[in-house]
Amino acid sequence: MTATTEAAPRRRLSLHTLGPVLALIALVILGASLNSNFLGAANVTNVLARSAFIGIIAVGMTFVITGGGIDLSVGSMAAFVAGVMILAMNALIPSLGIGVPLIAAGMAVALLAGLAAGLLNGVLIAKVGIEPFIVTLGAMGIYRSLTTWLADGGTLSLDFAARSFYRPVYYDGILGVAWPIIVFALVAILGEIAMRKTPFGRHCAALGANEQVAKYSAVKVDRVRMATYVLLGGLVGLATIMYVPRLGSASGSTGVLWELEAIAAVIIGGTVLKGGFGRVWGTVVGVLILSLIDNILNLASIVSPYLNGTIQGVIVILAVVLQRQGKSAE
């Protein structure tokens, strides 16, 4: 009887862990069967490179959600950071010229803007005590409108010569692997190590599981919560650095639904929506699942690609339902 009782939790844990991986494998098989170009090097590279933006942001979102928070502003924050970055680079061209110093300055501006935006969210949530949903919902509208205002209702475009010099950051790489893919992989590896092997990761889980118990366990709750939002803001800045050379522009529509995709990837990957448990490698699998769904819709023409948002929303709801059923079964 005891053996049976002990075996059941291990079986449930195994299914819960392997579920996203099995779904990813099933999508690869489906895509390959529907289109012969699906597993081609060009398509695989395109899927991975385009998923890198959401993936980098989703790694940061994993820490926020694990800590019991949420951030609805990352898409509009990315648009705002991209706009500020482009304006700064255009303004610095007369003094720095077209070259590495200009690109480095633009990257620094993007990182600082992302960190500042994340810090502002963190202060309002951790220090002022406003609910994360309210803060980030308000920030979503603020950043989106500021970007539209900066662009005067149109599009902010990077100087053509600067864009041409900057393009290799997205289109080039090492041994055929594009830079966005490499950066995403490094962020994911470091994120997984931080979540599993560092006090910060353990403190995020403790905070999300029970804030009062975390306080009694000497966890600096406000500092940890604020750090999760600063980390996410910094990763939004990093994702923007990789995104701007792709199109060389930003507008009020940049980053639309990125927050949905990032949150969806985190939940699909097995991170508990209410906090207390998170896994970065699962988030990476979730990002790839969403990217493959979008790619299959475009290649196979089974369903209109305009319904991609609908499919993502359904997947998020189902993932949360499955999480609750698994918790009830325990």
C-alpha positions, 0 to 999 in steps of 0.5 A: 500500500505504501509503495503504491502511495509513493509511486503515484506522486512520482508518476504525476510529477513525471507527466506534469514535467514531460507534458510540454516536451511531448506537446513540442515533439507532437507539433514538430511531427505535425509540422513536418507532415504538413509541409516538407519545408518545416524542418528546413534550415531556413525555417528552423532558423527563422522560427528560433530567431523570431521566438528569441524576443519573446523567449528572452522576455519570458525568462524574466517573466518566469521569475516575476510569476514565480514570485507571485507577480505579473507584468502586463506592460512588457509589450508596450515597454518594449515599444517604448524602449525601442523608440527611445533607443532609436531616437537616441541613436539618431541624435548621436550620429553627428557626434559618434558617426556610424560605427560600433560606438553608436551601436554600443551607445544605443544598446546602453540606452535600451538596457538602462531604459528597460532597467528603469522601467522595471525599477519603476514597476518594482517600486510601485508594487513592492514599496508603495504596495499597489497590486501588480495587475493595476501597476502593469496594466496602467504602465501598459497604457502609458508606454504605448501612448508615449511611444505613439506620442514620440512617433507623432502617430507614425513610425520612428525609424533608425537612420538608414546607414545606422540600420545597415550597420546594425543589421548583422546583430539580428541577421548574422551569428556564429557558425550559422546560428543567429545572434538572437538565438545565441543570446536567448540560449545564454539567457535561458541557461543563466536563468535556469541556473539562477532559478535552481542554484541561487538564493535568489531563485529560492527566495522567489519561490518562497515569496510566491508560495507564502509571503508571510512565511518568507518574511519569517524565514529572513527573506527580504520580500520587498527587495526580492519582489523589486529585483524580479521586475528590474530583471524583467525590465532589463531583459525587455531592454535586451530583447529590444536590442536584438529586435531593433536591427530586424526592422529598424523602426518602432511604433505604437503597434510594436510589441502588441500581445508580447505580454500574452505570449510571454505569460502563455509560454511561462504557464505552458512551461509549468510555472504555477500562475499563483507563484511558488514554483517556476522552471525556466527550461519549461518556459523555453519549451513553452516559447517554442510551442507557441512559435511552432503553432504560429509557424504551422498556421502560416505554412500549412494554411489549416486555420487563418493565422489571424486566429493565432491570438485566439489559439494562444488564449485557449492554450493559456486557459487550458494550461491553468485548468490542467494545473488546478486539476493536478493540484486538486489530485494531490 
